[in-house]
Each structure stands twice: as structure tokens, then as C-alpha cells.
Amino acid sequence: MDITPATAVALSQFKTQNEFATRALKMALDVNTEQGTEMAKMVAQAGGVGQRVDLYA
């Protein structure tokens, strides 16, 4: 299979786009992980707030 200059450029652009998309996804996952960790800390510090619901009020 012969690789033309246009094919080489297209392949290079594809690799760059794929790498960028992967980095963006990793960053989004890191942000979600941090937010989840903060949410877990807030729930742990709540000390039972919202654990009981008064059904007779």
C-alpha cells in the first residue's frame, strides 16, 4: 500500500485530534472525580442531617 503525502497529513491530523479528545476526556473525568470526592466529604460532614423525615408534621 502506497502512502501519499495527503494520506500522511490526514493520518497525522487524525492522531492529533484523537490525542486531544483523549486528553479532554481525561480532564473531564478528573473534574468529575474531584466533585464526587467533595460531595462525599459534604455528606460525611452532615452528621445525619436529612436522615429522618417527619411524616406526621
C-alpha positions in Angstrom: 0.0 0.0 0.0 1.4 3.3 -1.1 1.1 6.2 1.3 0.6 9.6 -0.4 1.6 12.9 1.2 -2.1 13.7 1.6 -2.7 10.4 3.4 0.2 11.1 5.7 -1.2 14.5 6.6 -4.7 13.2 7.1 -3.3 10.4 9.4 -1.3 13.0 11.4 -4.4 15.2 11.8 -6.4 12.2 12.9 -3.8 11.2 15.5 -3.7 14.8 16.8 -7.5 15.1 17.1 -7.7 11.7 18.8 -5.0 12.7 21.3 -6.8 16.0 22.0 -10.1 14.2 22.5 -8.5 11.7 24.9 -6.9 14.5 27.0 -10.2 16.4 27.1 -12.0 13.2 28.3 -9.4 12.6 31.0 -9.7 16.1 32.2 -13.5 15.8 32.4 -13.2 12.6 34.3 -10.7 14.2 36.8 -13.1 17.0 37.4 -16.0 14.6 38.0 -13.8 12.6 40.4 -12.9 15.7 42.4 -16.6 16.8 42.5 -17.6 13.3 43.7 -15.0 13.4 46.4 -16.1 16.8 47.6 -19.8 15.6 47.6 -18.8 12.5 49.7 -17.0 14.8 52.2 -20.0 17.1 52.5 -22.4 14.1 53.1 -20.0 12.7 55.7 -19.8 16.0 57.5 -23.6 16.5 57.5 -23.8 14.4 60.6 -27.2 12.7 59.9 -28.9 15.8 58.5 -31.8 14.6 56.3 -31.6 11.1 57.6 -35.0 11.2 59.1 -38.2 12.5 57.6 -41.1 13.6 59.9 -44.2 12.1 58.3 -46.6 13.4 61.0 -45.9 17.1 60.6 
